[in-house]
Amino acid sequence: MPVNGYHMLPARILTLIIILFCACSQPADKSTGPEPGEPAIAPDAILRDYASLYYYKTGEMMLTVKYTALDTASHEISREAFLEAFASGNYLPLKLVTADSSLKYKLYPLPDSTPAGVRSALQYYGKTYYGYYKREGKPFPFISLEDINGQAYTKESTSGKILVVKCWFIHCVACVKEMPRLNQLVQQYRNRDDVLFLSLAFDDREQLRSFMKKTIFDYAVIPVPERYISDSLQVNLYPTHLIVDKKGVIRNITSEAGELAAALEEITGPGKN
C-alpha cells in the first residue's frame, strides 16, 4: 500500500532487508589487511603519480636505519647492493609487512607504465640514499664553530659527545616546517649531556638572530660559509641531518626528521633518552 508516495513492504521482507543491510554495514575485518611478506602499500598506488610517491617516500621509506634488504626474488642482500640497485632508477624499494614490526624492503622492478616523472624522482632518491650510505663511517670534517649567542664548539670540546647536525637556511620552507618536530627530539634527549644538537646555516649571523626572534628552534644555531656545507660536508639537499658518534665518525645521514629520530634511537639505545 502506498503511503505518502512510498510503498510499504511486507514485514517479513522488510526485516530480511534490514538484517542484510546491517550485515553488509559491519566494519571490515581487520584480519583482512596485508599479511606478513605482502606490500604495506600496493606498488600501483605508490607509482601512480609524483604526489603518491612523495607521500610514500616521506612516510614509509626509511633506508638509513636498520632493515632487511631483499632482491627481486626475495633473497636477502646487503644494504649496499640494495641501495646501489635503487640508485639505478629501475626499482622501487617496496616496504613489506612484517610480523614483528621490523623494517623490510624488496626491490620492485618499475613497470613500463611508470610515469617518467616518478621514474626520475626514484632515481634521484636512490642516488641520494646511496650517497648517504657511502659517507657513513667517514670522519666528520670539523671546524671551529660559534653559535649566534657566542658559544664556541670545537673538535676538542665536542669529543665524546654524539652530535646531531642539521644543515639548513632561512628561506628553506621544509627546513623551517620540521623545526617543531626537531624541538620534540631535543626535549626527548634533554637529560642526555652526551648528545648535542647543532644546526649549520649559511645565512649571516644578523639574519639568523633576527629570524630566531620570531621562531622557536632549540638547536644551537651556527652561521657557517655555504662552501663548508656544500664542499666539506657534501650537502646539497636541504634539510640534511647528520649524526656523528663520540669518535667523530658520521654514522647516519638523512633528509627526513622521522628517519633521524629512528636513527638516533638506534645509536643511543632505546630507553636511554
Secondary structure, DSSP 4 states (H G I P E B T S, - for coil): -EETTEEPPPHHHHHHHHHHHHHHTSPPPGGGSPPTTSBSS-HHHHSSSHHHHHHHHHHH---SS--EEE-TTS-EE-HHHHHHHHHTTSEEEEEB--TTS--EEEEEEPPTTS-HHHHHHHHHHHHHHHHHHHHTTSBP----EE-TTS-EE-TTTTTTSEEEEEEE-TT-HHHHHTHHHHHHHHHHTTT-TTEEEEEEE-S-HHHHHHHHTS----SEEEE--HHIIIIIS---SSSEEEEE-TTSBEEEEES-HHHHHHHHHHHH-TT--
